[in-house]
Every structure is written in C-alpha cells, then in structure tokens.
C-alpha cells in the first residue's frame, strides 16, 4: 500500500490537523479506493471530541465515502480498477450470525466494525476513516454508484441517506400515509425527500418557520411549527408515522400527541440526554416509540439505486479539508444547508 494521509484528531480538545499513517495490504476480496469526496456527519464531531466516551486517538473521522477504485483483489467480482465505489458507516461484521446472513450486517450479533476508530477484524489495527486520500475495504461492504448522480452529493447518502430511507421503508411510509419529519438538517432533509418521493403526505415539523420555504422546496406538503399549540392540536391523532431526526435534547410529548392509534415515532437522532416519556401518551392509543440506524449492505445498495432512478441526492456545501474545523463549528450552529462534503483532492 502507498502511504496514507488525512486529517486527524489527536485528542478530544485539539483541532483536526494533517496526519500521515499506513493502511494494511488489501486481502483478495478487498478493493483500494482513492477517495474523491467524504461527507461530514455530526457523529464525526461527537467522536472526535469523545462526547460518547469511546474515542481512540489518533482518529481520522469520516464514514460517507465516495471514490475511484485504484486496485481490486484477485477474488473481487463486483469492482474493477477505475470504477466508482462508495463506503458507509460499517466496513465489516462477523458475516455468519442471523442478521449478517439476512443482509443486516449493522445488527451483527458480534458487533459490526465501524469505518473509523474501531478494531479491524483482519489485523487488529484501528480503522481510519474517510478524511483521507484512500481506503481499503471488502467488496461486500462497498457499493456501486449510479452514473447519473453528482458524486459530491452522493457521499451523505451513505449515512444520512440510508439512516432515513431504512425506517421510512420499514414502517411503510408511502401512498395513503401521513408522515412527519422532525428536524431539517443533514438527516431531516433526506427524510423529507424520501417520504415525499415514496408518495406519503409529508409534513415538516420544525421549531423555526424560517425553514418553511426550504421545506416546501424539498418536498413538504405542509410545514407545522411544533411550538404552536393551536397548529399542533389541529394535527393531533392524524399521523401514521413520524421520523425524529433531531440530535438536540427535546421533548417527545408534543409529537406523541400527533400519532394515530397504532402510530409509530422512530428516533434516528442521538441527543446527549435521553428523553422522558409520558406513558399515557403511548398506552392510550397503542402507540410505539422505535429506533433505527443505517441499513444493511443490500438495503444500502437498494437506496443508492433508488436515488439513481429518481435523481435524489443530498443538498451539500463542498469544502476543502483545510476548512474542516470551521465546518465543525458551523455545524454546531446549524449553519449548513444541509451537509458539508469534503473535496478530498484538496489534500494534495
């Protein structure tokens, strides 16, 4: 393998900076990717600053990767040199448990291997992510990309895209259903696009009417201010499904009141503090609170193919790697529409 370089966090307090490192040699079923673009996920910031308490340093973040195949192992059948490939949140699993056998590797009983800050199953090294010039991954955990899509705008689909696509599909959000999206950020704007594309009557639930025009452009049939009691009461008991993408601590009670009998609210955001629940809001109409995270490899490919057929990508702001620390600070202020994507050629 040629030397690798990227931007890394050396501890929880320091800004990210240039970092040289080495990747292991690829196995026969693995490919080497020259990274073109990498999305910036809010979890990258959480991880770099050790806000979840599981950081490993030095840490090269990044799990929304799109690049060009530089080399393919002798047993690789899905890719050849020159192809475009994409990599998401996980890059390995046990491959033999029930979830893995049904293509839900993200629920691996033994634990899936994260794209960065995790122990590599092959040699025990620590995985380094996509804020770098290259990546090594087994072809099972890499995806083909529809040729008609903008590659920079594809990158966030590998996390924000599949994280919203999967629950919307699982809970049958489509024609004849009323679907709410809580939050209009990196995740929320993709949930809005997918719910609209699936044919659901889609409502953006927001704390700021400043986002109304954007929400309508992205596919919302209605926009409801969640702090407006009269507006919320008007929609009480009318939603089949609500996808909550908010990552800041917030009360669930106002949204539970919106659900129909047997309705579900699914959480995909990761607030720092867990929500408190009024059980009466659940038991009086057999409502459900659920969770969901990314998707398995087959479903992720399904999502990418769907996006290709329907010309769906993320709304992105492309930046050079040298602006990553500024991007982190802007992300905290919600000053991005709606996902930063790093042009990794800026490493050169």
C-alpha positions as CSV (number, residue, x, y, z in Angstrom):
1,X,0.0,0.0,0.0
2,X,1.2,3.5,-0.7
3,X,1.4,5.8,2.3
4,X,-1.9,7.3,3.5
5,X,-2.6,10.8,4.7
6,X,-5.5,12.7,6.1
7,X,-6.7,14.9,8.8
8,X,-6.9,13.5,12.4
9,X,-7.9,14.4,15.9
10,X,-5.0,13.6,18.2
11,X,-7.1,14.1,21.4
12,X,-10.6,15.4,22.4
13,X,-9.6,19.1,22.7
14,X,-7.3,19.7,19.7
15,X,-8.5,20.7,16.3
16,X,-8.1,18.2,13.4
17,X,-4.8,18.5,11.6
18,X,-2.7,16.7,8.9
19,X,-1.8,13.2,9.8
20,X,0.3,10.6,7.9
21,X,-0.3,6.9,8.5
22,X,-0.3,3.4,6.9
23,X,-3.1,1.2,5.8
24,X,-2.7,-2.6,5.7
25,X,-2.3,-4.5,2.4
26,X,-5.7,-5.5,0.9
27,X,-7.0,-9.0,1.1
28,X,-8.1,-11.0,-2.1
29,X,-11.7,-9.8,-1.8
30,X,-10.8,-6.2,-1.0
31,X,-10.5,-3.1,-3.0
32,X,-8.4,0.0,-2.6
33,X,-10.3,3.3,-3.1
34,X,-8.8,6.7,-3.9
35,X,-11.2,8.9,-2.1
36,X,-12.8,11.8,-4.0
37,X,-15.4,13.0,-1.5
38,X,-16.3,12.4,2.1
39,X,-19.3,13.7,3.9
40,X,-19.1,15.4,7.3
41,X,-21.6,13.7,9.8
42,X,-22.5,15.2,13.2
43,X,-21.3,11.9,14.7
44,X,-17.8,12.7,13.3
45,X,-17.8,15.7,15.7
46,X,-19.1,13.7,18.6
47,X,-16.5,11.0,18.0
48,X,-13.5,13.4,17.5
49,X,-14.4,15.2,20.8
50,X,-15.1,12.0,22.7
51,X,-18.6,13.0,23.6
52,X,-19.7,9.4,23.6
53,X,-16.7,8.2,25.6
54,X,-15.5,5.7,23.1
55,X,-12.8,7.6,21.2
56,X,-9.5,6.2,20.0
57,X,-6.7,8.5,19.0
58,X,-5.2,9.4,16.6
59,X,-8.6,9.4,14.9
60,X,-9.2,10.0,11.2
61,X,-13.0,10.5,11.0
62,X,-15.3,10.1,8.0
63,X,-17.9,7.4,7.0
64,X,-19.6,8.9,4.0
65,X,-17.0,7.9,1.3
66,X,-17.1,8.1,-2.5
67,X,-14.1,7.4,-4.6
68,X,-12.5,5.6,-7.5
69,X,-11.2,2.0,-7.3
70,X,-7.4,2.1,-7.6
71,X,-6.9,-1.7,-7.3
72,X,-9.0,-4.8,-6.8
73,X,-8.0,-8.1,-5.2
74,X,-7.9,-11.3,-7.3
75,X,-11.1,-12.6,-5.9
76,X,-13.1,-9.3,-6.3
77,X,-16.1,-9.7,-8.7
78,X,-18.1,-6.5,-8.1
79,X,-15.5,-3.9,-9.0
80,X,-12.5,-3.3,-11.3
81,X,-9.9,-0.5,-11.3
82,X,-11.5,2.8,-12.4
83,X,-15.0,2.1,-11.1
84,X,-16.7,4.4,-8.6
85,X,-17.3,2.9,-5.2
86,X,-19.0,4.1,-2.0
87,X,-18.5,3.2,1.6
88,X,-20.7,3.9,4.6
89,X,-20.7,3.6,8.4
90,X,-19.5,0.0,8.7
91,X,-16.8,-2.0,6.8
92,X,-17.1,-5.5,8.3
93,X,-19.1,-7.8,10.5
94,X,-18.9,-11.5,11.7
95,X,-20.7,-12.5,8.4
96,X,-22.2,-15.6,9.9
97,X,-24.8,-14.6,12.5
98,X,-28.6,-14.3,11.7
99,X,-28.6,-10.6,11.0
100,X,-25.5,-10.9,8.7
101,X,-27.0,-13.9,6.9
102,X,-30.1,-11.8,6.1
103,X,-28.1,-8.8,4.9
104,X,-28.5,-6.7,8.1
105,X,-24.8,-6.5,9.0
106,X,-25.4,-3.4,11.0
107,X,-27.2,-5.6,13.6
108,X,-24.4,-8.1,13.7
109,X,-24.6,-10.1,17.0
110,X,-20.8,-9.9,17.4
111,X,-20.8,-6.2,16.6
112,X,-20.1,-4.6,13.2
113,X,-16.8,-2.9,12.5
114,X,-17.0,0.9,12.2
115,X,-15.3,2.7,9.3
116,X,-13.1,4.5,11.8
117,X,-12.0,4.3,15.5
118,X,-12.7,0.5,15.6
119,X,-10.6,-2.7,15.8
120,X,-10.0,-4.1,12.3
121,X,-11.1,-7.8,12.2
122,X,-8.2,-8.6,9.8
123,X,-5.1,-7.5,11.7
124,X,-6.4,-5.8,14.8
125,X,-5.3,-2.3,13.8
126,X,-7.5,0.7,14.4
127,X,-9.6,1.7,11.4
128,X,-9.0,5.2,10.0
129,X,-11.8,6.9,8.1
130,X,-12.6,8.9,5.0
131,X,-11.0,12.3,5.8
132,X,-8.1,10.8,3.9
133,X,-6.7,10.0,0.5
134,X,-7.5,6.3,0.3
135,X,-9.4,3.4,1.9
136,X,-9.2,-0.4,1.9
137,X,-12.5,-2.4,2.2
138,X,-14.0,-5.7,1.4
139,X,-16.2,-5.6,-1.7
140,X,-19.2,-6.8,0.4
141,X,-19.1,-3.5,2.3
142,X,-18.7,-1.3,-0.8
143,X,-21.4,-0.1,-3.1
144,X,-21.8,0.8,-6.7
145,X,-23.0,4.3,-7.5
146,X,-25.5,5.2,-10.3
147,X,-23.6,7.1,-13.0
148,X,-26.1,9.9,-13.3
149,X,-25.6,11.2,-9.8
150,X,-23.3,14.0,-8.6
151,X,-20.6,12.3,-6.6
152,X,-20.2,15.0,-4.0
153,X,-23.9,14.9,-3.3
154,X,-23.9,11.1,-3.2
155,X,-21.5,11.0,-0.2
156,X,-24.1,11.9,2.5
157,X,-26.4,9.1,1.2
158,X,-24.0,6.6,2.8
159,X,-25.1,7.7,6.3
160,X,-27.8,10.4,6.2
161,X,-29.5,8.8,3.2
162,X,-29.7,5.2,4.5
163,X,-30.4,6.3,8.1
164,X,-33.7,7.9,6.9
165,X,-34.5,5.6,3.9
166,X,-34.4,2.4,6.0
167,X,-37.0,3.4,8.7
168,X,-39.3,5.0,6.1
169,X,-39.3,1.8,4.2
170,X,-39.6,-0.5,7.2
171,X,-42.7,1.3,8.5
172,X,-44.2,1.6,5.0
173,X,-44.2,5.3,4.7
174,X,-45.9,5.8,1.3
175,X,-49.1,6.5,-0.5
176,X,-52.1,6.9,1.8
177,X,-49.9,7.6,4.8
178,X,-49.3,10.8,6.7
179,X,-45.7,11.2,7.7
180,X,-44.0,13.7,9.8
181,X,-40.3,14.7,9.8
182,X,-38.9,16.2,12.9
183,X,-35.8,18.3,12.2
184,X,-34.5,19.8,9.0
185,X,-30.8,19.1,9.0
186,X,-28.5,16.6,7.4
187,X,-30.8,13.7,8.3
188,X,-34.1,15.5,8.2
189,X,-33.7,16.9,4.7
190,X,-33.1,13.4,3.3
191,X,-36.1,12.0,5.2
192,X,-38.2,14.8,3.7
193,X,-37.0,14.0,0.2
194,X,-37.6,10.2,0.6
195,X,-41.0,10.5,2.3
196,X,-42.2,12.8,-0.5
197,X,-40.8,10.5,-3.2
198,X,-42.5,7.5,-1.7
199,X,-45.8,9.2,-2.1
200,X,-46.6,10.0,1.6
201,X,-48.4,13.2,2.6
202,X,-45.3,14.7,4.2
203,X,-45.3,17.2,7.0
204,X,-42.2,19.0,8.2
205,X,-42.3,19.6,11.9
206,X,-40.0,22.4,12.9
207,X,-39.3,24.9,15.7
208,X,-38.5,27.6,13.2
209,X,-40.7,28.9,10.4
210,X,-37.6,30.3,8.8
211,X,-37.2,26.8,7.3
212,X,-40.7,26.8,5.8
213,X,-39.7,27.8,2.2
214,X,-36.8,25.3,2.2
215,X,-39.0,22.5,3.5
216,X,-41.6,23.1,0.8
217,X,-38.9,23.1,-1.9
218,X,-37.5,19.8,-0.5
219,X,-40.9,18.1,-0.7
220,X,-43.1,19.0,2.3
221,X,-46.8,19.2,1.7
222,X,-47.2,21.1,4.9
223,X,-45.0,22.8,7.5
224,X,-46.1,22.8,11.1
225,X,-44.4,24.9,13.9
226,X,-44.1,22.5,16.8
227,X,-44.2,25.3,19.3
228,X,-47.6,26.5,18.1
229,X,-50.1,24.7,20.3
230,X,-53.0,25.5,18.1
231,X,-51.3,24.2,15.0
232,X,-50.2,21.0,16.7
233,X,-53.7,20.5,18.1
234,X,-55.1,20.7,14.6
235,X,-53.0,17.7,13.6
236,X,-53.5,15.7,16.8
237,X,-54.1,12.0,16.2
238,X,-53.5,12.2,12.4
239,X,-50.0,10.8,11.7
240,X,-49.3,7.2,10.8
241,X,-45.5,7.7,11.2
242,X,-43.1,10.3,12.5
243,X,-39.4,10.2,11.8
244,X,-37.5,12.1,14.5
245,X,-34.1,13.2,13.2
246,X,-33.3,15.8,15.9
247,X,-29.9,15.5,17.6
248,X,-30.5,18.1,20.3
249,X,-32.4,17.2,23.5
250,X,-36.1,17.7,23.1
251,X,-39.4,16.6,24.5
252,X,-41.3,13.8,22.7
253,X,-44.7,14.5,24.2
254,X,-45.8,17.1,21.6
255,X,-45.1,14.6,18.8
256,X,-46.7,11.6,20.5
257,X,-49.9,13.5,20.6
258,X,-49.8,13.7,16.8
259,X,-49.9,9.9,16.3
260,X,-52.9,7.9,15.3
261,X,-53.8,4.7,17.1
262,X,-51.0,2.2,16.4
263,X,-48.8,5.0,15.1
264,X,-45.1,5.0,15.5
265,X,-42.4,7.6,16.1
266,X,-38.9,6.4,15.2
267,X,-35.8,8.0,16.6
268,X,-32.7,8.3,14.5
269,X,-31.0,11.3,16.1
270,X,-28.7,10.9,19.1
271,X,-29.4,13.6,21.7
272,X,-26.9,13.8,24.6
273,X,-29.7,13.3,27.1
274,X,-32.4,10.5,26.8
275,X,-36.0,11.7,26.5
276,X,-38.5,11.2,29.3
277,X,-41.8,9.6,28.3
278,X,-45.4,10.1,29.4
279,X,-46.6,6.5,29.3
280,X,-50.2,7.6,29.0
281,X,-49.4,9.0,25.6
282,X,-48.4,5.5,24.5
283,X,-50.9,3.2,26.2
284,X,-54.0,5.2,25.4
285,X,-53.6,4.5,21.7
286,X,-51.1,1.6,21.5
287,X,-48.5,3.9,20.0
288,X,-44.9,2.9,19.6
289,X,-41.5,4.6,20.1
290,X,-38.9,2.9,18.0
291,X,-35.3,3.3,17.0
292,X,-33.3,2.7,13.7
293,X,-29.8,3.0,12.5
294,X,-28.3,3.0,9.0
295,X,-29.1,-0.2,7.0
296,X,-27.5,-3.4,5.8
297,X,-25.5,-3.8,2.7
298,X,-28.3,-4.9,0.4
299,X,-30.6,-2.1,1.6
300,X,-27.9,0.5,1.2
301,X,-27.4,-0.6,-2.4
302,X,-31.2,-0.6,-2.9
303,X,-31.3,3.0,-1.6
304,X,-28.5,4.1,-3.9
305,X,-30.2,2.5,-6.9
306,X,-33.5,4.2,-5.9
307,X,-31.7,7.5,-5.8
308,X,-30.3,6.9,-9.2
309,X,-33.7,6.1,-10.7
310,X,-35.3,9.1,-9.0
311,X,-32.4,11.6,-9.2
312,X,-32.2,12.1,-5.4
313,X,-29.1,13.3,-3.7
314,X,-28.2,15.4,-0.6
315,X,-28.0,19.2,-0.5
316,X,-24.3,19.9,0.1
317,X,-21.7,22.5,0.6
318,X,-18.4,21.3,-0.7
319,X,-15.3,22.4,1.3
320,X,-11.5,21.7,1.2
321,X,-10.2,19.6,4.1
322,X,-8.4,22.6,5.4
323,X,-11.8,24.0,6.5
324,X,-12.9,21.0,8.5
325,X,-12.5,22.7,11.9
326,X,-14.5,25.7,10.7
327,X,-17.1,23.3,9.4
328,X,-17.4,21.6,12.8
329,X,-18.1,24.9,14.4
330,X,-20.6,25.9,11.8
331,X,-22.3,22.5,12.1
332,X,-22.8,23.2,15.8
333,X,-24.6,26.4,14.9
334,X,-26.7,24.7,12.2
335,X,-25.0,26.9,9.7
336,X,-25.1,24.5,6.7
337,X,-27.6,23.5,4.1
338,X,-27.6,20.7,4.7
339,X,-24.4,18.6,4.7
340,X,-20.8,19.5,4.4
341,X,-18.8,17.4,2.0
342,X,-15.0,17.4,1.8
343,X,-13.3,17.5,-1.6
344,X,-10.5,15.1,-0.8
345,X,-8.4,16.2,-3.7
346,X,-7.7,19.3,-1.5
347,X,-5.3,17.1,0.4
348,X,-2.9,17.4,-2.5
